[in-house]
Amino acid sequence: MPTYTVHEPPPRKSESVTAPERFVFVRDGFHFWAFLLPPVWLLVRRLWLAFFIYVVITIAVAVGIKFAGLPSYVQSAAAFVIALIIGFEASTIRRWTLTRRRWKTLGFVVAEDAEIAERRFYAGWTEGAAAGAAPAEPAYAKPVRRGAPSASDVIGLFPEPGNPSTGMPR
């Protein structure tokens, strides 16, 4: 099932709080159109720096292959690999660009499609707002510290033979 990350843009000059309609949901996973037409996909998504990097890398690889005197199928294979990488990393490139533009990541949602992801996110978001709770940072459990291990503690997968606490014979 796909996972979506939710991103909030910085508020406009006339806004004190960002309108929820401007939130962006970025699906994790392989993007077919980014694989099939990487430059078009990057330009349509307005990922200018990523497009520039893509062009520079593509030209550098093509010149390197030509300079090395390799056959033309190597250049085709390199273009295929670059397109495959773009297809797999398209969502990461988009999130990187949003972070560079000072968008905040609000969380993630697991859903079958974007519409269900929006419903789930906004349902949980409005419940938190109705309760008056500010969005909390994720809570992590603190490690338990008991001191130095004793002789009866088992460390690893196999207990020591003859240890009375494990019940294993010598």
ZIQUIGI-V309302 format. One record per pair of residues at least 6 apart in sequence whose ideal C-beta (glycine too) atoms are under 6 Angstrom apart, sorted by the first residue. I is the first residue (numbers start at 1). J is the second residue. Records with the same first field share a line. If there is no record, write none. Layout:
I=J ; J
This chain:
1=110
2=27 ; 29
3=28 ; 108 ; 110
4=25 ; 27 ; 109 ; 117
5=26 ; 105 ; 108
6=23 ; 25 ; 106 ; 107 ; 121
7=24 ; 98 ; 103 ; 105
8=18 ; 23 ; 104 ; 106
9=18 ; 22 ; 103
10=102
11=18
25=114 ; 117
26=91 ; 94 ; 95
28=91
30=87 ; 88
31=87 ; 90
33=41
34=41 ; 86 ; 87 ; 90
35=83 ; 87
38=83 ; 86
42=50 ; 51
43=51
47=97
50=93
61=78
62=75
65=74 ; 75
109=117 ; 120 ; 121
111=117 ; 120
152=165
159=166 ; 168
161=168 ; 170
162=170
